[in-house]
């Protein structure tokens, strides 16, 4: 356990100034709170995870302290890397925007840990302002939302073109992307990418599909928000 003993050795703590550590931690905490607040504001319609918001607050502090501990020592860097290999993260992958917020907090923590407190604060404020502006202007919003439609059909049903008339009535675009067998070949699973027409009754759309596929499982999934409707 040499790498653990090197992390907690006295030469690391004595080389750090208490005032610097407090200043870095305080700046990191403020940035984490600001980033978390912006995330809450920009996700109030689609929902958010409380644990993820708390993580955004903690990450800048964690990263800045790690950078302070490592300093210019290659040995410390490898010791910390060895310590972190023990950790196993178990979480569902987030959206690209969630991942961007994680990198945002990491970058802020790196800046503070390296001593660039003014640059880190400026970076945090500017990027938070950009995120708010993008949210308020509804940047890159596409009314034609791409969806994934999954239809389960019995093996005795010829699925080729079986739903074309229904999809033609309710969508502006549809494409069969994947076909696979399930339940040891007793059923087929059809995967479509579709764009629904405006003001479409989704329940009526799914009901018509259910009448055609023998009332088996149907899943309509919204690509961006991961919201799904099943029957």
TORFIRO-751673 format. One line per 10 residues: number of its first residue (from 1); their letters; for each residue x, y, z of N, C-alpha, C, CB. Coordinates in nm, 3 decimals. Glycine has a CB too. Example, Ala and Ser with C-alpha at 12.3 -4.5 7.8 and 13.67 -1.06 7.14 Angstrom:
<torvexs>
1	AS	1.319 -0.569 0.780 1.230 -0.450 0.780 1.320 -0.330 0.780 1.131 -0.447 0.905  1.285 -0.225 0.708 1.367 -0.106 0.714 1.290 0.003 0.787 1.408 -0.060 0.572
</torvexs>
This chain:
<torvexs>
1	XXXXXXXXXX	0.084 -0.121 0.000 0.000 0.000 0.000 0.088 0.126 0.000 -0.095 0.000 0.123  0.197 0.121 -0.075 0.286 0.236 -0.078 0.219 0.360 -0.136 0.411 0.203 -0.157  0.132 0.337 -0.238 0.071 0.454 -0.302 -0.022 0.527 -0.206 -0.007 0.411 -0.427  -0.089 0.454 -0.114 -0.176 0.520 -0.016 -0.095 0.598 0.087 -0.265 0.417 0.054  0.015 0.540 0.130 0.097 0.610 0.229 0.159 0.736 0.170 0.207 0.517 0.281  0.190 0.731 0.040 0.250 0.850 -0.023 0.149 0.963 -0.034 0.305 0.815 -0.162  0.018 0.927 -0.051 -0.084 1.030 -0.061 -0.097 1.107 0.069 -0.219 0.968 -0.100  -0.090 1.035 0.183 -0.111 1.096 0.312 0.020 1.133 0.382 -0.191 1.003 0.400  0.131 1.133 0.310 0.259 1.167 0.370 0.263 1.314 0.409 0.375 1.134 0.274  0.344 1.346 0.508 0.346 1.481 0.563 0.403 1.583 0.468 0.423 1.483 0.690
11	XXXXXXXXXX	0.489 1.541 0.372 0.551 1.640 0.285 0.449 1.706 0.194 0.659 1.575 0.202  0.334 1.638 0.167 0.231 1.699 0.084 0.163 1.812 0.161 0.127 1.594 0.039  0.122 1.783 0.282 0.047 1.882 0.358 0.133 2.003 0.396 -0.010 1.820 0.483  0.258 1.979 0.424 0.344 2.090 0.465 0.377 2.181 0.349 0.472 2.038 0.526  0.367 2.131 0.224 0.399 2.213 0.108 0.282 2.300 0.064 0.444 2.127 -0.006  0.165 2.280 0.128 0.047 2.356 0.092 0.020 2.461 0.197 -0.074 2.263 0.074  -0.019 2.578 0.147 -0.052 2.688 0.237 -0.199 2.680 0.273 -0.017 2.824 0.174  -0.230 2.692 0.402 -0.369 2.679 0.448 -0.459 2.785 0.386 -0.376 2.688 0.601  -0.408 2.906 0.371 -0.487 3.014 0.312 -0.521 2.982 0.166 -0.411 3.148 0.321  -0.423 2.927 0.095 -0.445 2.891 -0.045 -0.550 2.781 -0.058 -0.315 2.846 -0.110
21	XXXXXXXXXX	-0.541 2.682 0.030 -0.637 2.572 0.026 -0.778 2.622 0.051 -0.600 2.464 0.128  -0.794 2.707 0.151 -0.927 2.760 0.184 -0.982 2.843 0.069 -0.922 2.845 0.313  -0.895 2.926 0.009 -0.938 3.011 -0.103 -0.981 2.927 -0.223 -0.827 3.106 -0.144  -0.902 2.824 -0.254 -0.934 2.737 -0.367 -1.064 2.661 -0.341 -0.819 2.637 -0.392  -1.080 2.608 -0.221 -1.202 2.534 -0.189 -1.326 2.624 -0.193 -1.190 2.469 -0.053  -1.312 2.746 -0.143 -1.424 2.839 -0.142 -1.463 2.878 -0.285 -1.389 2.965 -0.061  -1.363 2.908 -0.368 -1.391 2.943 -0.507 -1.454 2.825 -0.582 -1.262 2.987 -0.579  -1.405 2.704 -0.555 -1.460 2.585 -0.618 -1.604 2.560 -0.575 -1.374 2.463 -0.586  -1.631 2.583 -0.446 -1.767 2.564 -0.394 -1.864 2.662 -0.458 -1.769 2.579 -0.242  -1.824 2.788 -0.467 -1.911 2.889 -0.528 -1.939 2.856 -0.674 -1.848 3.028 -0.516
31	XXXXXXXXXX	-1.833 2.814 -0.746 -1.851 2.777 -0.887 -1.942 2.656 -0.901 -1.715 2.749 -0.953  -1.922 2.556 -0.814 -2.008 2.438 -0.819 -2.153 2.471 -0.794 -1.961 2.336 -0.719  -2.178 2.559 -0.697 -2.316 2.601 -0.668 -2.376 2.677 -0.785 -2.319 2.688 -0.541  -2.296 2.764 -0.847 -2.345 2.841 -0.961 -2.377 2.750 -1.079 -2.241 2.946 -1.002  -2.287 2.656 -1.107 -2.311 2.562 -1.218 -2.434 2.476 -1.189 -2.187 2.471 -1.240  -2.447 2.431 -1.065 -2.563 2.350 -1.028 -2.692 2.429 -1.039 -2.546 2.297 -0.886  -2.690 2.556 -1.000 -2.808 2.641 -1.010 -2.848 2.660 -1.156 -2.782 2.777 -0.944  -2.750 2.683 -1.242 -2.779 2.699 -1.386 -2.837 2.571 -1.443 -2.651 2.739 -1.464  -2.782 2.458 -1.399 -2.836 2.329 -1.446 -2.981 2.312 -1.402 -2.751 2.211 -1.392  -3.012 2.347 -1.276 -3.149 2.339 -1.226 -3.243 2.429 -1.307 -3.154 2.378 -1.077
41	XXXXXXXXXX	-3.195 2.551 -1.337 -3.277 2.647 -1.410 -3.305 2.600 -1.552 -3.208 2.783 -1.412  -3.205 2.544 -1.617 -3.221 2.503 -1.758 -3.287 2.366 -1.773 -3.086 2.502 -1.826  -3.309 2.295 -1.661 -3.372 2.164 -1.668 -3.502 2.157 -1.587 -3.275 2.058 -1.618  -3.558 2.272 -1.554 -3.678 2.271 -1.469 -3.800 2.215 -1.543 -3.708 2.412 -1.420  -3.799 2.218 -1.676 -3.912 2.165 -1.752 -3.901 2.014 -1.772 -3.922 2.234 -1.887  -3.780 1.967 -1.803 -3.761 1.826 -1.834 -3.727 1.741 -1.712 -3.653 1.810 -1.936  -3.702 1.805 -1.597 -3.670 1.730 -1.476 -3.521 1.707 -1.458 -3.741 1.598 -1.478  -3.482 1.672 -1.338 -3.342 1.653 -1.306 -3.328 1.560 -1.187 -3.273 1.787 -1.279  -3.206 1.510 -1.169 -3.175 1.421 -1.058 -3.111 1.501 -0.945 -3.082 1.305 -1.104  -3.160 1.483 -0.824 -3.103 1.554 -0.709 -2.958 1.514 -0.686 -3.186 1.526 -0.583
51	XXXXXXXXXX	-2.927 1.386 -0.703 -2.790 1.340 -0.682 -2.696 1.400 -0.786 -2.784 1.187 -0.687  -2.742 1.417 -0.910 -2.656 1.475 -1.013 -2.627 1.622 -0.981 -2.722 1.463 -1.153  -2.728 1.694 -0.933 -2.707 1.834 -0.896 -2.607 1.847 -0.782 -2.840 1.900 -0.857  -2.617 1.756 -0.684 -2.520 1.757 -0.573 -2.380 1.724 -0.623 -2.562 1.657 -0.465  -2.372 1.636 -0.722 -2.242 1.600 -0.780 -2.177 1.720 -0.846 -2.258 1.486 -0.881  -2.257 1.802 -0.914 -2.203 1.921 -0.979 -2.143 2.018 -0.877 -2.312 1.992 -1.060  -2.197 2.019 -0.757 -2.142 2.105 -0.651 -2.010 2.049 -0.599 -2.243 2.120 -0.535  -2.003 1.918 -0.586 -1.885 1.856 -0.525 -1.766 1.844 -0.620 -1.921 1.718 -0.474  -1.792 1.821 -0.748 -1.683 1.792 -0.842 -1.575 1.900 -0.848 -1.740 1.771 -0.978  -1.608 2.030 -0.860 -1.500 2.130 -0.865 -1.409 2.126 -0.743 -1.559 2.268 -0.880
61	XXXXXXXXXX	-1.468 2.105 -0.624 -1.387 2.099 -0.502 -1.296 1.976 -0.505 -1.477 2.096 -0.377  -1.352 1.862 -0.544 -1.273 1.738 -0.548 -1.156 1.751 -0.644 -1.362 1.619 -0.588  -1.184 1.800 -0.764 -1.079 1.811 -0.865 -0.972 1.911 -0.824 -1.138 1.850 -1.000  -1.014 2.025 -0.769 -0.915 2.125 -0.728 -0.824 2.073 -0.618 -0.985 2.253 -0.682  -0.880 1.998 -0.523 -0.798 1.942 -0.415 -0.702 1.837 -0.471 -0.887 1.879 -0.305  -0.748 1.757 -0.565 -0.660 1.656 -0.626 -0.542 1.725 -0.695 -0.739 1.570 -0.728  -0.571 1.833 -0.767 -0.463 1.905 -0.837 -0.366 1.966 -0.736 -0.521 2.015 -0.929  -0.419 2.018 -0.626 -0.331 2.074 -0.522 -0.241 1.966 -0.463 -0.415 2.139 -0.411  -0.297 1.848 -0.438 -0.219 1.739 -0.380 -0.112 1.688 -0.475 -0.310 1.626 -0.340  -0.146 1.681 -0.602 -0.050 1.630 -0.701 0.064 1.728 -0.721 -0.120 1.602 -0.835
71	XXXXXXXXXX	0.027 1.857 -0.740 0.129 1.958 -0.764 0.213 1.924 -0.885 0.218 1.972 -0.643  0.345 1.931 -0.871 0.436 1.897 -0.981 0.499 1.760 -0.961 0.545 2.003 -0.993  0.449 1.683 -0.869 0.509 1.554 -0.838 0.447 1.443 -0.924 0.492 1.521 -0.690  0.529 1.381 -1.006 0.483 1.269 -1.088 0.447 1.150 -1.000 0.590 1.229 -1.192  0.524 1.130 -0.892 0.498 1.017 -0.802 0.361 1.029 -0.738 0.606 1.009 -0.694  0.326 1.150 -0.695 0.195 1.171 -0.634 0.084 1.146 -0.736 0.185 1.313 -0.577  0.107 1.190 -0.860 0.006 1.171 -0.964 -0.022 1.023 -0.984 0.052 1.234 -1.096  0.084 0.942 -0.993 0.065 0.798 -1.011 0.004 0.734 -0.886 0.198 0.730 -1.044  0.038 0.785 -0.768 -0.021 0.732 -0.645 -0.171 0.757 -0.641 0.046 0.795 -0.524  -0.213 0.879 -0.678 -0.355 0.910 -0.680 -0.427 0.830 -0.787 -0.375 1.060 -0.703
81	XXXXXXXXXX	-0.363 0.813 -0.902 -0.423 0.733 -1.008 -0.445 0.589 -0.961 -0.335 0.735 -1.135  -0.346 0.536 -0.888 -0.361 0.401 -0.834 -0.473 0.391 -0.732 -0.232 0.356 -0.772  -0.488 0.496 -0.652 -0.595 0.496 -0.552 -0.732 0.500 -0.617 -0.579 0.614 -0.457  -0.745 0.578 -0.725 -0.875 0.592 -0.790 -0.912 0.471 -0.874 -0.875 0.715 -0.876  -0.816 0.384 -0.904 -0.851 0.261 -0.976 -0.934 0.167 -0.889 -0.724 0.190 -1.025  -0.931 0.190 -0.758 -1.011 0.108 -0.666 -1.159 0.140 -0.681 -0.966 0.129 -0.521  -1.190 0.263 -0.721 -1.328 0.310 -0.725 -1.398 0.255 -0.850 -1.333 0.464 -0.724  -1.521 0.211 -0.833 -1.604 0.167 -0.945 -1.732 0.250 -0.944 -1.636 0.014 -0.935  -1.758 0.315 -1.056 -1.876 0.400 -1.066 -1.990 0.321 -1.130 -1.845 0.527 -1.148  -2.107 0.330 -1.071 -2.226 0.262 -1.121 -2.336 0.366 -1.143 -2.274 0.151 -1.021
91	XXXXXXXXXX	-2.352 0.410 -1.266 -2.455 0.508 -1.297 -2.498 0.493 -1.442 -2.406 0.651 -1.269  -2.623 0.531 -1.467 -2.674 0.526 -1.604 -2.616 0.642 -1.684 -2.829 0.530 -1.606  -2.584 0.621 -1.812 -2.530 0.729 -1.893 -2.631 0.842 -1.909 -2.488 0.678 -2.030  -2.584 0.963 -1.896 -2.673 1.078 -1.910 -2.680 1.127 -2.053 -2.628 1.189 -1.819  -2.751 1.239 -2.071 -2.760 1.300 -2.203 -2.628 1.371 -2.234 -2.880 1.398 -2.211  -2.606 1.405 -2.363 -2.483 1.479 -2.397 -2.470 1.609 -2.318 -2.480 1.510 -2.545  -2.584 1.674 -2.289 -2.578 1.799 -2.213 -2.535 1.774 -2.070 -2.714 1.869 -2.215  -2.580 1.664 -2.011 -2.536 1.629 -1.875 -2.386 1.604 -1.871 -2.612 1.506 -1.825  -2.337 1.534 -1.972 -2.192 1.507 -1.980 -2.114 1.636 -1.994 -2.161 1.412 -2.098  -2.170 1.731 -2.072 -2.103 1.861 -2.089 -2.094 1.935 -1.956 -2.178 1.947 -2.193
101	XXXXXXXXXX	-2.199 1.926 -1.874 -2.196 1.989 -1.741 -2.089 1.925 -1.652 -2.334 1.980 -1.673  -2.071 1.795 -1.664 -1.967 1.727 -1.587 -1.830 1.779 -1.627 -1.975 1.574 -1.606  -1.805 1.789 -1.759 -1.677 1.842 -1.805 -1.661 1.989 -1.765 -1.665 1.828 -1.958  -1.771 2.062 -1.761 -1.770 2.201 -1.717 -1.715 2.211 -1.574 -1.912 2.262 -1.725  -1.769 2.130 -1.485 -1.724 2.133 -1.345 -1.579 2.085 -1.333 -1.815 2.046 -1.258  -1.541 1.986 -1.414 -1.402 1.938 -1.410 -1.305 2.047 -1.452 -1.385 1.815 -1.500  -1.341 2.120 -1.558 -1.254 2.228 -1.607 -1.240 2.338 -1.502 -1.308 2.286 -1.738  -1.351 2.372 -1.437 -1.345 2.475 -1.332 -1.256 2.428 -1.217 -1.487 2.508 -1.279  -1.272 2.303 -1.176 -1.188 2.250 -1.069 -1.041 2.249 -1.105 -1.232 2.112 -1.033  -1.010 2.213 -1.229 -0.871 2.215 -1.274 -0.812 2.355 -1.268 -0.860 2.160 -1.417
111	XXXXXXXXXX	-0.890 2.454 -1.313 -0.841 2.592 -1.312 -0.811 2.639 -1.171 -0.942 2.686 -1.378  -0.902 2.612 -1.077 -0.880 2.654 -0.939 -0.765 2.577 -0.875 -1.007 2.635 -0.857  -0.756 2.449 -0.902 -0.649 2.370 -0.844 -0.511 2.412 -0.890 -0.670 2.227 -0.875  -0.502 2.462 -1.013 -0.374 2.508 -1.066 -0.341 2.650 -1.025 -0.373 2.498 -1.217  -0.434 2.715 -0.951 -0.408 2.849 -0.900 -0.464 2.961 -0.983 -0.264 2.869 -0.887  -0.532 2.929 -1.094 -0.589 3.033 -1.180 -0.731 3.064 -1.134 -0.587 2.988 -1.330  -0.742 3.125 -1.018 -0.874 3.148 -0.959 -0.953 3.250 -1.040 -0.859 3.196 -0.815  -0.889 3.358 -1.083 -0.959 3.460 -1.162 -1.007 3.403 -1.295 -0.868 3.581 -1.186  -0.919 3.327 -1.362 -0.957 3.267 -1.490 -1.070 3.164 -1.470 -0.835 3.201 -1.557  -1.059 3.087 -1.363 -1.164 2.989 -1.336 -1.298 3.055 -1.311 -1.126 2.905 -1.218
121	XXXXXXXXXX	-1.299 3.165 -1.235 -1.423 3.237 -1.207 -1.481 3.297 -1.335 -1.399 3.347 -1.103  -1.392 3.356 -1.417 -1.438 3.416 -1.543 -1.495 3.309 -1.636 -1.322 3.490 -1.613  -1.426 3.197 -1.645 -1.472 3.086 -1.728 -1.609 3.036 -1.682 -1.371 2.971 -1.725  -1.626 3.022 -1.551 -1.753 2.973 -1.497 -1.867 3.070 -1.526 -1.742 2.951 -1.346  -1.844 3.199 -1.502 -1.949 3.300 -1.523 -1.988 3.309 -1.669 -1.902 3.436 -1.473  -1.888 3.312 -1.758 -1.917 3.326 -1.901 -1.993 3.205 -1.954 -1.787 3.344 -1.981  -1.948 3.084 -1.918 -2.014 2.965 -1.970 -2.153 2.947 -1.910 -1.929 2.841 -1.941  -2.171 2.983 -1.783 -2.305 2.978 -1.724 -2.399 3.075 -1.795 -2.299 3.011 -1.573  -2.348 3.193 -1.827 -2.430 3.291 -1.899 -2.468 3.238 -2.038 -2.355 3.425 -1.913  -2.373 3.171 -2.104 -2.401 3.114 -2.236 -2.509 3.007 -2.226 -2.274 3.055 -2.299
131	XXXXXXXXXX	-2.501 2.921 -2.125 -2.600 2.815 -2.108 -2.739 2.873 -2.083 -2.560 2.723 -1.992  -2.747 2.979 -2.005 -2.877 3.043 -1.978 -2.934 3.105 -2.105 -2.862 3.150 -1.869  -2.848 3.172 -2.183 -2.893 3.234 -2.308 -2.943 3.128 -2.407 -2.779 3.316 -2.372  -2.870 3.018 -2.418 -2.912 2.910 -2.508 -3.046 2.852 -2.465 -2.806 2.800 -2.510  -3.066 2.843 -2.334 -3.193 2.791 -2.283 -3.308 2.888 -2.310 -3.183 2.762 -2.133  -3.286 3.016 -2.282 -3.393 3.116 -2.298 -3.429 3.137 -2.445 -3.350 3.249 -2.237  -3.332 3.125 -2.535 -3.359 3.143 -2.678 -3.404 3.014 -2.745 -3.236 3.196 -2.748  -3.409 2.905 -2.667 -3.451 2.774 -2.721 -3.367 2.738 -2.843 -3.602 2.776 -2.758  -3.237 2.752 -2.828 -3.144 2.735 -2.939 -3.151 2.594 -2.999 -3.001 2.763 -2.892  -3.153 2.589 -3.131 -3.148 2.464 -3.209 -3.270 2.374 -3.182 -3.020 2.387 -3.177
141	XXXXXXXXXX	-3.380 2.435 -3.138 -3.501 2.354 -3.116 -3.559 2.309 -3.249 -3.606 2.434 -3.036  -3.591 2.185 -3.258 -3.647 2.128 -3.381 -3.787 2.077 -3.351 -3.557 2.013 -3.436  -3.885 2.136 -3.419 -4.024 2.094 -3.399 -4.046 1.951 -3.445 -4.119 2.189 -3.472  -3.971 1.911 -3.546 -3.984 1.775 -3.598 -3.895 1.681 -3.515 -3.944 1.769 -3.750  -3.947 1.642 -3.400 -3.869 1.560 -3.308 -3.860 1.416 -3.359 -3.932 1.562 -3.167  -3.738 1.367 -3.368 -3.716 1.228 -3.410 -3.750 1.135 -3.295 -3.570 1.207 -3.457  -3.830 1.032 -3.323 -3.870 0.935 -3.223 -3.831 0.795 -3.267 -4.021 0.944 -3.197  -3.825 0.707 -3.168 -3.802 0.565 -3.195 -3.930 0.489 -3.165 -3.683 0.510 -3.113  -3.974 0.411 -3.261 -4.095 0.330 -3.245 -4.056 0.183 -3.251 -4.201 0.363 -3.354  -4.095 0.110 -3.148 -4.066 -0.033 -3.141 -4.197 -0.111 -3.139 -3.980 -0.067 -3.014
151	XXXXXXXXXX	-4.216 -0.197 -3.237 -4.339 -0.274 -3.251 -4.306 -0.422 -3.245 -4.413 -0.239 -3.383  -4.375 -0.494 -3.158 -4.360 -0.639 -3.148 -4.472 -0.706 -3.228 -4.363 -0.687 -2.999  -4.435 -0.799 -3.314 -4.534 -0.866 -3.399 -4.516 -1.017 -3.386 -4.520 -0.821 -3.548  -4.624 -1.094 -3.405 -4.612 -1.241 -3.399 -4.537 -1.294 -3.520 -4.751 -1.307 -3.391  -4.482 -1.413 -3.507 -4.399 -1.468 -3.614 -4.477 -1.499 -3.741 -4.330 -1.593 -3.565  -4.608 -1.521 -3.730 -4.688 -1.555 -3.848 -4.736 -1.432 -3.925 -4.807 -1.639 -3.807  -4.700 -1.311 -3.876 -4.738 -1.189 -3.946 -4.625 -1.143 -4.036 -4.776 -1.078 -3.845  -4.655 -1.122 -4.163 -4.555 -1.070 -4.256 -4.537 -0.921 -4.229 -4.598 -1.095 -4.406  -4.427 -0.885 -4.161 -4.407 -0.749 -4.116 -4.369 -0.653 -4.227 -4.303 -0.746 -4.010  -4.327 -0.703 -4.343 -4.283 -0.615 -4.451 -4.401 -0.536 -4.506 -4.216 -0.698 -4.564
161	XXXXXXXXXX	-4.402 -0.407 -4.480 -4.508 -0.318 -4.526 -4.637 -0.329 -4.448 -4.535 -0.343 -4.668  -4.636 -0.405 -4.338 -4.759 -0.428 -4.263 -4.812 -0.300 -4.198 -4.736 -0.533 -4.157  -4.725 -0.205 -4.166 -4.767 -0.083 -4.096 -4.747 0.042 -4.181 -4.691 -0.070 -3.965  -4.718 0.027 -4.308 -4.686 0.142 -4.393 -4.802 0.239 -4.404 -4.645 0.096 -4.531  -4.925 0.188 -4.415 -5.039 0.279 -4.431 -5.062 0.361 -4.304 -5.166 0.200 -4.467  -5.049 0.299 -4.188 -5.068 0.372 -4.061 -4.957 0.475 -4.042 -5.071 0.273 -3.941  -4.834 0.433 -4.065 -4.721 0.526 -4.050 -4.730 0.640 -4.150 -4.589 0.451 -4.068  -4.779 0.610 -4.269 -4.794 0.716 -4.370 -4.897 0.820 -4.329 -4.833 0.656 -4.502  -5.000 0.779 -4.255 -5.105 0.872 -4.212 -5.062 0.959 -4.094 -5.230 0.796 -4.175  -4.976 0.907 -4.010 -4.943 0.976 -3.885 -4.803 1.039 -3.883 -4.956 0.881 -3.771
171	XXXXXXXXXX	-4.720 1.008 -3.978 -4.582 1.058 -3.975 -4.546 1.133 -4.104 -4.484 0.942 -3.954  -4.447 1.221 -4.089 -4.390 1.286 -4.208 -4.267 1.209 -4.259 -4.352 1.432 -4.176  -4.215 1.125 -4.173 -4.099 1.043 -4.211 -4.098 0.918 -4.123 -3.965 1.123 -4.196  -4.071 0.803 -4.185 -4.050 0.680 -4.109 -3.953 0.590 -4.184 -4.185 0.607 -4.084  -3.876 0.516 -4.107 -3.776 0.427 -4.166 -3.755 0.307 -4.074 -3.641 0.502 -4.190  -3.764 0.189 -4.132 -3.736 0.067 -4.055 -3.585 0.053 -4.039 -3.797 -0.059 -4.126  -3.538 0.060 -3.914 -3.394 0.060 -3.888 -3.339 -0.074 -3.843 -3.363 0.163 -3.785  -3.424 -0.157 -3.779 -3.374 -0.283 -3.728 -3.488 -0.382 -3.709 -3.299 -0.262 -3.596  -3.460 -0.508 -3.737 -3.555 -0.616 -3.712 -3.480 -0.726 -3.637 -3.617 -0.671 -3.846  -3.541 -0.775 -3.528 -3.478 -0.885 -3.456 -3.585 -0.977 -3.398 -3.386 -0.832 -3.343
181	XXXXXXXXXX	-3.546 -1.099 -3.371 -3.637 -1.195 -3.312 -3.625 -1.193 -3.161 -3.610 -1.336 -3.367  -3.736 -1.219 -3.092 -3.737 -1.226 -2.946 -3.817 -1.349 -2.905 -3.797 -1.096 -2.884  -3.802 -1.387 -2.778 -3.871 -1.505 -2.723 -3.844 -1.629 -2.808 -4.022 -1.479 -2.715  -3.714 -1.650 -2.837 -3.670 -1.770 -2.911 -3.736 -1.780 -3.049 -3.700 -1.895 -2.830  -3.754 -1.665 -3.112 -3.807 -1.664 -3.248 -3.957 -1.664 -3.256 -3.756 -1.780 -3.321  -4.027 -1.661 -3.141 -4.173 -1.661 -3.143 -4.229 -1.526 -3.183 -4.227 -1.701 -3.007  -4.149 -1.420 -3.166 -4.194 -1.286 -3.198 -4.086 -1.212 -3.276 -4.231 -1.208 -3.070  -4.129 -1.110 -3.351 -4.036 -1.019 -3.418 -4.048 -0.882 -3.353 -4.066 -1.012 -3.571  -3.936 -0.812 -3.347 -3.934 -0.677 -3.292 -3.887 -0.582 -3.401 -3.841 -0.668 -3.166  -3.974 -0.489 -3.441 -3.944 -0.393 -3.547 -3.909 -0.258 -3.485 -4.065 -0.378 -3.644
191	XXXXXXXXXX	-3.799 -0.201 -3.529 -3.756 -0.070 -3.478 -3.759 0.032 -3.591 -3.612 -0.079 -3.416  -3.838 0.138 -3.571 -3.852 0.245 -3.669 -3.798 0.376 -3.612 -3.999 0.262 -3.712  -3.744 0.459 -3.698 -3.721 0.600 -3.664 -3.829 0.679 -3.736 -3.575 0.650 -3.704  -3.903 0.761 -3.661 -4.019 0.831 -3.718 -4.020 0.977 -3.675 -4.150 0.762 -3.677  -4.091 1.059 -3.753 -4.121 1.197 -3.717 -4.272 1.214 -3.730 -4.043 1.300 -3.807  -4.341 1.236 -3.620 -4.486 1.249 -3.621 -4.529 1.382 -3.681 -4.541 1.236 -3.480  -4.646 1.382 -3.743 -4.705 1.505 -3.793 -4.749 1.592 -3.675 -4.825 1.475 -3.888  -4.774 1.721 -3.703 -4.816 1.813 -3.597 -4.956 1.777 -3.549 -4.812 1.958 -3.647  -4.977 1.797 -3.417 -5.108 1.779 -3.355 -5.165 1.640 -3.374 -5.205 1.880 -3.410  -5.077 1.541 -3.369 -5.120 1.402 -3.382 -5.163 1.347 -3.246 -5.007 1.315 -3.443
201	XXXXXXXXXX	-5.272 1.274 -3.244 -5.317 1.205 -3.124 -5.235 1.077 -3.109 -5.471 1.173 -3.129  -5.138 1.079 -3.017 -5.048 0.965 -3.003 -5.121 0.840 -2.956 -4.936 0.998 -2.906  -5.223 0.857 -2.873 -5.298 0.740 -2.826 -5.370 0.673 -2.942 -5.398 0.781 -2.718  -5.431 0.753 -3.028 -5.501 0.697 -3.144 -5.403 0.627 -3.237 -5.577 0.808 -3.219  -5.286 0.687 -3.252 -5.181 0.629 -3.335 -5.139 0.492 -3.282 -5.059 0.723 -3.342  -5.114 0.484 -3.151 -5.073 0.357 -3.090 -5.187 0.254 -3.095 -5.028 0.379 -2.945  -5.312 0.302 -3.076 -5.426 0.209 -3.080 -5.438 0.142 -3.217 -5.556 0.284 -3.046  -5.416 0.218 -3.323 -5.423 0.160 -3.457 -5.312 0.058 -3.479 -5.416 0.270 -3.564  -5.196 0.086 -3.425 -5.085 -0.009 -3.437 -5.116 -0.136 -3.358 -4.954 0.054 -3.388  -5.178 -0.121 -3.242 -5.211 -0.237 -3.158 -5.311 -0.329 -3.228 -5.269 -0.191 -3.024
211	XXXXXXXXXX	-5.407 -0.270 -3.300 -5.504 -0.352 -3.373 -5.437 -0.432 -3.484 -5.614 -0.263 -3.433  -5.326 -0.379 -3.535 -5.256 -0.446 -3.645 -5.158 -0.552 -3.596 -5.183 -0.343 -3.728  -5.098 -0.533 -3.479 -4.995 -0.626 -3.432 -5.046 -0.726 -3.328 -4.879 -0.549 -3.373  -5.178 -0.737 -3.317 -5.234 -0.835 -3.224 -5.224 -0.795 -3.079 -5.166 -0.965 -3.243  -5.223 -0.665 -3.053 -5.220 -0.611 -2.917 -5.094 -0.650 -2.840 -5.343 -0.657 -2.840  -4.983 -0.669 -2.912 -4.855 -0.695 -2.847 -4.788 -0.562 -2.812 -4.763 -0.779 -2.939  -4.671 -0.571 -2.752 -4.603 -0.453 -2.698 -4.566 -0.353 -2.807 -4.479 -0.494 -2.622  -4.591 -0.224 -2.777 -4.550 -0.113 -2.863 -4.483 -0.009 -2.775 -4.672 -0.051 -2.942  -4.369 0.040 -2.818 -4.296 0.141 -2.740 -4.263 0.259 -2.829 -4.167 0.082 -2.678  -4.308 0.378 -2.788 -4.278 0.502 -2.859 -4.185 0.583 -2.772 -4.408 0.582 -2.895
221	XXXXXXXXXX	-4.065 0.604 -2.819 -3.961 0.667 -2.738 -3.919 0.798 -2.798 -3.839 0.574 -2.724  -3.919 0.905 -2.712 -3.872 1.036 -2.755 -3.720 1.037 -2.745 -3.934 1.150 -2.669  -3.651 1.061 -2.855 -3.506 1.047 -2.861 -3.434 1.138 -2.764 -3.458 1.075 -2.999  -3.468 1.267 -2.760 -3.390 1.364 -2.683 -3.418 1.356 -2.535 -3.419 1.504 -2.732  -3.545 1.345 -2.496 -3.577 1.350 -2.353 -3.591 1.213 -2.290 -3.703 1.427 -2.332  -3.580 1.106 -2.375 -3.592 0.968 -2.329 -3.729 0.940 -2.265 -3.482 0.938 -2.229  -3.833 1.019 -2.306 -3.967 0.994 -2.260 -4.031 0.891 -2.350 -4.050 1.124 -2.256  -4.098 0.793 -2.293 -4.154 0.687 -2.376 -4.299 0.660 -2.342 -4.073 0.559 -2.361  -4.372 0.612 -2.442 -4.511 0.574 -2.427 -4.523 0.429 -2.470 -4.607 0.666 -2.510  -4.579 0.346 -2.385 -4.587 0.203 -2.415 -4.731 0.156 -2.414 -4.505 0.121 -2.315
231	X	-4.752 0.050 -2.491 -4.884 -0.014 -2.494 -4.866 -0.163 -2.501 -4.969 0.037 -2.613
</torvexs>
